[in-house]
Amino acid sequence: MEIVVGGLIAIINQGLLYWRIQQLKRKNVRNPGKIINLARISLIERLILVGVLLVLAMQQLDPLGVILSFFLINLSLTYYQQWYLKP
């Protein structure tokens, strides 16, 4: 169960990041200041959401299993997006 919960949290994290990147592409933002501001907002909201979800999951399940599965699945999703999804 820890692997499933950690994986879901990782998928939510990567999904939010992908959604923000798609927003930037759709709006065709070229202003560097605006891009940095949106990156900061995205970082803060993902950090808070992932932090809250991990704390809630670790209260109910084995903390080490949740953290390890979150880390490994998040790493593998990042690797997949980097090498196999072409912009």
C-alpha positions in Angstrom: 0.0 0.0 0.0 2.9 2.3 0.7 4.2 2.0 -2.8 0.7 2.9 -4.3 0.3 5.9 -2.0 3.9 7.2 -2.6 3.4 6.6 -6.4 0.1 8.6 -6.4 1.7 11.5 -4.6 4.6 11.4 -7.1 2.2 11.4 -10.1 0.2 14.3 -8.6 3.5 16.2 -8.2 4.6 15.6 -11.8 1.1 16.2 -13.1 1.0 19.7 -11.5 4.4 20.5 -12.9 3.4 19.3 -16.4 0.1 21.3 -16.1 2.0 24.5 -15.3 4.4 24.0 -18.2 1.5 23.5 -20.5 -0.1 26.7 -19.2 3.1 28.7 -20.0 3.1 27.2 -23.6 -0.6 27.9 -24.2 -0.3 31.5 -23.0 2.9 32.0 -25.0 4.6 33.8 -22.2 7.9 35.4 -23.3 8.5 37.8 -20.3 11.4 36.3 -18.2 10.1 38.0 -15.0 6.6 36.4 -15.5 8.1 33.0 -16.2 10.2 33.2 -13.0 7.2 34.3 -11.0 5.0 31.4 -12.3 7.9 29.0 -11.6 8.0 30.2 -8.0 4.3 29.9 -7.6 4.3 26.4 -9.0 7.2 25.4 -6.7 5.5 26.7 -3.6 2.1 25.1 -4.4 3.7 21.7 -5.3 5.9 21.8 -2.2 2.9 22.5 0.1 0.7 19.9 -1.5 3.3 17.2 -1.6 4.3 18.0 2.0 0.8 17.8 3.3 0.0 14.6 1.4 3.3 12.9 2.5 2.6 13.8 6.2 -0.9 12.5 6.0 0.3 9.2 4.3 3.2 8.7 6.8 0.7 9.0 9.7 -1.3 6.1 8.4 1.4 3.9 6.7 5.1 3.0 7.0 7.0 6.3 6.6 10.1 4.8 5.0 8.0 2.9 2.4 6.0 6.0 1.5 9.2 8.2 1.1 11.1 5.7 -0.8 8.3 4.9 -3.2 7.6 8.7 -3.7 11.3 9.3 -4.4 11.8 6.4 -6.8 8.6 6.9 -8.8 9.2 10.7 -8.9 12.7 10.1 -10.2 11.6 7.6 -12.8 8.8 10.0 -14.0 11.3 12.8 -14.3 13.7 10.5 -16.3 10.9 9.4 -18.6 9.8 13.0 -19.3 13.4 14.0 -19.9 14.3 11.3 -22.4 11.1 10.0 -24.0 8.7 12.9 -24.2 9.9 15.3 -26.9 8.5 18.9 -26.7 
